[in-house]
Amino acid sequence: MTDASAAREVKRLYRSDVRAARLRLGRRVRVTPVFHTEVTGPHGPVKVTFKLEYLQHGGTFKVRGSLNALLENRGDERGVVIASGGNAGIAAALACAVQERTCTVVVPESAPHTKVAAMWAYGAEVLWHGTTYAEAKKHADELAAERDALQLHAYDLPAVVAGAGVVGLEIERQVRGRPPVLVAVGGGGLAAGIAAALGLRGRVIGVEPKGAPTLNAALAAGRAVDVHVNSIAADALGATRIGNIPLELAQRYGMASVLVTDDAIAMAREYLWREFRIVVEAAGATALAAIQSGAYVPEPGERPVIVLCGANTDPATL
């Protein structure tokens, strides 16, 4: 399939799809709080709002998408297969446990033990294959066909993106005005879902490690392209190519991309612990790194929303 034909077949998501996901999820997920504060920027204090999504069930926003996909396919009782670098597997395992369905997660050999242990804790079968997410995904495709299983995707399935987008609806109700929302990007599901939720009334800024610029490279090329991944956040932001659904939403709503270094991510993560006693993984601190490094400079009077998206990490690594 060519890039052009793939683009034509992408399902377009809208705010109505995200609103339907919110109704479907109901009280099965947490409405995570926001926290208004100031952080240290390159030229002094910067007012921000943290969206504390790391407090979600399973320690990741991804449970919203996985659970939405299963609820949408409530009549399908087949086992579930998913490829994941970590958080999507945790989310799928938790969602399947809630729905009393079997779950198999295919992970690359680089998947952190902390995240694999969480998958096991929720009852998932975990299989290691390859050294990258792309290799794990290829094996998951084969396994799903072999087992006639329901296959979930970490970031490029309509129901998964719509479920993640419920974060945007919550922000809209919790925060006055229409501030920009800074979101870490790997495959792009969360940023795209929030963009679909907010529509033209919102502004979403994708923040990516320089060593994993999937959205940045795609926006520059005008299409999804493969990138080489080498970042401390690769276990969560390790997709080698932006999803087709996320890219379509990014282009439709004019999503911007800024890049941050691994050093900036590590400093932001340590800062969250030191100043707020917030423990997040590297991906969870990536959006904050854009503010603290100066990669994103708020306009005068602007208070950006920073999504702290995941906390599946070993605290000893702080």
C-alpha positions in Angstrom: 0.0 0.0 0.0 1.4 3.4 -0.9 1.5 6.4 1.5 -1.2 8.1 -0.6 -3.6 5.2 -0.5 -2.9 4.7 3.2 -3.8 8.4 3.8 -7.0 8.0 1.9 -8.1 5.1 4.1 -7.5 6.8 7.4 -10.6 7.2 9.5 -11.2 10.8 10.4 -11.9 11.4 14.0 -13.9 14.3 15.4 -15.0 15.7 18.8 -18.1 13.6 18.6 -16.0 10.4 18.6 -14.2 11.5 21.7 -17.5 12.5 23.4 -18.8 9.0 22.6 -15.7 7.5 24.1 -16.3 9.5 27.3 -19.8 8.2 27.6 -18.6 4.6 26.9 -15.9 4.8 29.5 -18.1 6.4 32.2 -16.6 5.9 35.6 -14.3 3.1 34.6 -11.5 5.6 34.3 -10.3 8.4 36.6 -10.9 12.0 35.9 -7.4 13.1 36.7 -6.9 16.4 38.5 -5.0 19.5 37.3 -2.6 21.5 39.4 -1.8 25.2 38.8 1.8 26.2 39.7 5.0 27.8 38.6 8.1 26.0 37.3 11.6 27.2 36.7 12.2 28.3 33.1 15.4 29.5 31.3 14.6 33.1 32.2 12.7 32.8 35.5 9.4 31.3 36.8 6.8 30.2 34.3 3.1 29.7 35.2 1.8 26.3 34.1 -1.0 23.9 34.7 -0.1 20.2 35.2 -2.6 17.7 34.1 -1.9 14.8 36.4 -2.7 12.0 34.0 0.1 9.8 35.6 -2.5 9.2 38.3 -4.7 7.2 35.9 -5.3 3.5 36.5 -2.2 1.6 35.5 -0.1 4.7 35.7 -0.8 5.7 32.0 -3.3 7.5 29.9 -3.3 4.5 27.5 -5.8 2.6 29.6 -8.5 5.0 28.3 -7.9 3.9 24.7 -7.6 0.2 25.4 -10.7 0.1 27.5 -12.6 2.1 25.0 -11.6 -0.3 22.2 -12.7 -3.3 24.2 -16.1 -1.7 25.2 -16.7 -0.8 21.5 -16.1 -4.5 20.7 -18.1 -5.8 23.7 -19.6 -8.6 21.7 -16.2 -9.8 20.5 -15.0 -12.3 23.1 -11.8 -13.3 21.4 -8.5 -13.0 23.2 -6.5 -9.8 22.7 -3.0 -9.3 21.2 -1.0 -6.1 21.2 2.6 -5.0 20.6 4.0 -2.6 23.1 7.2 -1.0 24.4 5.6 -0.9 27.8 2.6 1.3 28.7 0.2 0.1 25.9 0.8 -3.4 27.1 0.1 -2.4 30.7 -3.1 -0.6 29.6 -4.3 -3.6 27.5 -3.6 -6.0 30.2 -5.5 -4.0 32.8 -8.4 -3.4 30.4 -8.6 -7.1 29.6 -8.5 -8.0 33.3 -11.4 -5.6 33.9 -13.4 -7.2 31.0 -12.3 -10.7 31.9 -10.5 -11.3 28.6 -7.2 -13.0 27.9 -4.4 -10.7 26.8 -1.0 -11.3 25.1 1.6 -8.6 24.9 4.5 -8.8 22.5 7.4 -6.6 23.7 10.8 -5.9 22.4 13.8 -7.2 24.3 14.4 -3.6 25.6 11.1 -3.4 27.5 11.8 -2.4 31.1 11.3 -5.1 33.7 9.1 -2.7 35.7 6.6 -2.4 32.9 6.7 -6.2 32.1 6.1 -6.9 35.8 3.0 -4.7 35.7 1.7 -6.6 32.6 2.2 -9.9 34.5 0.4 -8.5 37.6 -2.7 -7.8 35.5 -2.6 -11.4 34.1 -1.2 -10.9 30.7 1.0 -13.3 28.7 4.2 -11.5 27.8 6.3 -12.6 24.8 9.6 -11.0 23.8 10.4 -10.5 20.2 13.0 -8.3 18.4 14.9 -5.3 19.6 12.5 -2.6 18.5 8.8 -1.8 18.7 8.5 -2.3 15.0 9.8 -5.8 15.2 7.5 -6.6 18.1 4.6 -5.2 16.1 5.3 -7.4 13.1 5.3 -10.5 15.3 2.1 -9.4 17.0 0.4 -9.1 13.6 1.4 -12.7 12.8 0.3 -13.9 16.2 -3.1 -12.2 16.0 -3.7 -13.8 12.6 -2.6 -17.2 13.8 -4.8 -17.1 16.9 -7.7 -15.2 15.3 -7.4 -12.7 18.1 -8.7 -9.1 18.5 -5.6 -6.9 17.9 -5.2 -3.6 19.6 -2.8 -0.9 18.5 -0.8 1.2 20.8 -1.7 4.5 19.0 -3.1 4.0 15.5 -6.6 2.6 16.2 -9.6 4.9 16.0 -11.1 3.8 19.4 -7.7 4.0 21.1 -7.1 7.6 19.9 -10.7 8.6 20.8 -10.3 7.1 24.2 -7.1 9.0 24.8 -8.8 12.2 23.6 -11.1 12.2 26.7 -8.1 13.8 28.4 -8.7 16.8 26.3 -12.4 17.0 27.2 -11.4 16.9 30.9 -8.8 19.7 30.4 -11.5 21.8 28.7 -13.7 21.6 31.7 -10.9 22.0 34.3 -9.0 25.0 32.8 -10.3 28.4 31.9 -9.7 29.9 28.5 -8.0 28.0 25.7 -4.4 27.6 26.7 -2.0 25.5 24.6 -1.6 21.9 25.7 1.9 20.4 25.6 1.9 16.6 25.1 4.7 14.1 24.7 4.6 12.4 21.3 5.7 8.9 20.4 3.2 7.3 18.0 1.0 10.3 18.5 -2.2 8.9 19.9 -2.6 11.1 23.0 -1.7 14.4 21.2 -4.0 13.5 18.3 -6.9 12.5 20.6 -6.6 15.8 22.5 -6.5 17.7 19.2 -9.7 15.8 18.1 -11.4 16.7 21.4 -10.5 20.4 21.3 -10.8 20.9 17.5 -10.1 24.3 16.0 -10.8 25.9 19.4 -7.6 24.4 20.9 -3.9 24.3 20.3 -1.8 21.2 20.9 2.0 21.2 20.9 3.7 17.9 20.4 6.9 17.5 22.4 9.4 14.9 21.2 12.9 13.8 22.1 15.4 14.8 19.5 16.3 11.1 19.3 12.7 10.1 18.4 11.2 12.9 16.2 8.3 11.0 14.6 5.9 13.9 14.3 8.5 16.5 13.6 9.9 14.4 10.7 6.4 13.6 9.3 5.3 17.3 9.4 8.5 18.2 7.5 8.0 15.5 4.9 4.3 15.9 4.6 3.8 12.2 5.3 4.7 9.5 7.8 8.4 8.5 7.6 10.6 6.2 9.6 13.0 7.7 12.1 15.9 6.3 14.0 15.1 6.1 17.7 17.7 6.7 20.4 16.3 8.3 23.5 16.0 7.8 27.3 12.2 7.9 26.7 12.3 5.2 24.0 10.5 2.6 26.1 7.3 4.9 25.9 8.1 7.2 23.0 9.9 4.6 20.9 7.7 4.4 17.8 9.7 4.7 14.6 6.9 6.2 12.6 4.0 8.4 13.6 0.5 6.8 13.3 -1.6 7.6 10.2 -4.5 8.7 12.3 -2.4 10.9 14.5 -0.7 12.5 11.5 -4.0 13.3 9.8 -5.3 15.0 13.0 -2.0 16.8 13.4 -2.1 18.2 9.9 -5.8 19.0 10.1 -5.5 21.0 13.3 -2.1 22.5 12.7 -0.3 20.7 15.5 3.2 22.0 16.1 6.2 20.0 17.2 9.1 21.0 19.4 12.2 18.9 20.1 14.0 18.4 23.4 17.2 16.8 24.4 17.5 13.7 26.7 19.4 15.9 29.2 16.4 18.3 29.3 14.0 15.3 29.8 16.2 13.9 32.6 16.4 17.3 34.3 12.6 17.8 34.1 12.0 14.4 35.6 14.4 15.1 38.5 12.8 18.6 39.0 9.3 17.1 39.3 10.5 14.8 42.1 12.7 17.5 43.8 10.1 20.3 43.8 6.7 18.4 43.8 7.6 14.8 44.9 6.0 13.7 41.6 7.5 10.5 40.2 7.0 10.0 36.4 8.9 8.1 33.8 11.0 9.9 31.2 8.1 10.2 28.7 6.0 11.7 31.5 8.5 14.6 31.9 9.0 15.2 28.2 6.4 17.9 27.9 7.7 19.8 30.9 11.2 19.7 29.3 10.0 21.9 26.5 9.2 24.7 29.0 12.2 24.4 31.1 14.7 24.2 28.2 13.1 27.1 26.3 12.1 24.9 23.3 8.6 26.3 23.9 8.2 29.8 25.1 4.7 30.8 26.3 3.2 34.1 25.1 2.8 36.8 27.7 -0.1 36.0 30.0 -0.3 32.4 28.7 -0.4 29.5 31.1 0.2 26.3 29.1 -1.2 23.0 30.2 1.5 20.3 30.6 0.3 16.7 30.4 2.2 14.4 32.8 1.2 11.2 31.0 2.8 8.3 32.7 4.4 7.0 35.9 5.5 3.5 35.1 9.1 3.6 36.2 11.5 2.4 38.9 11.8 5.3 41.5 15.3 4.1 42.2 16.4 5.6 38.8 15.6 9.1 39.9 
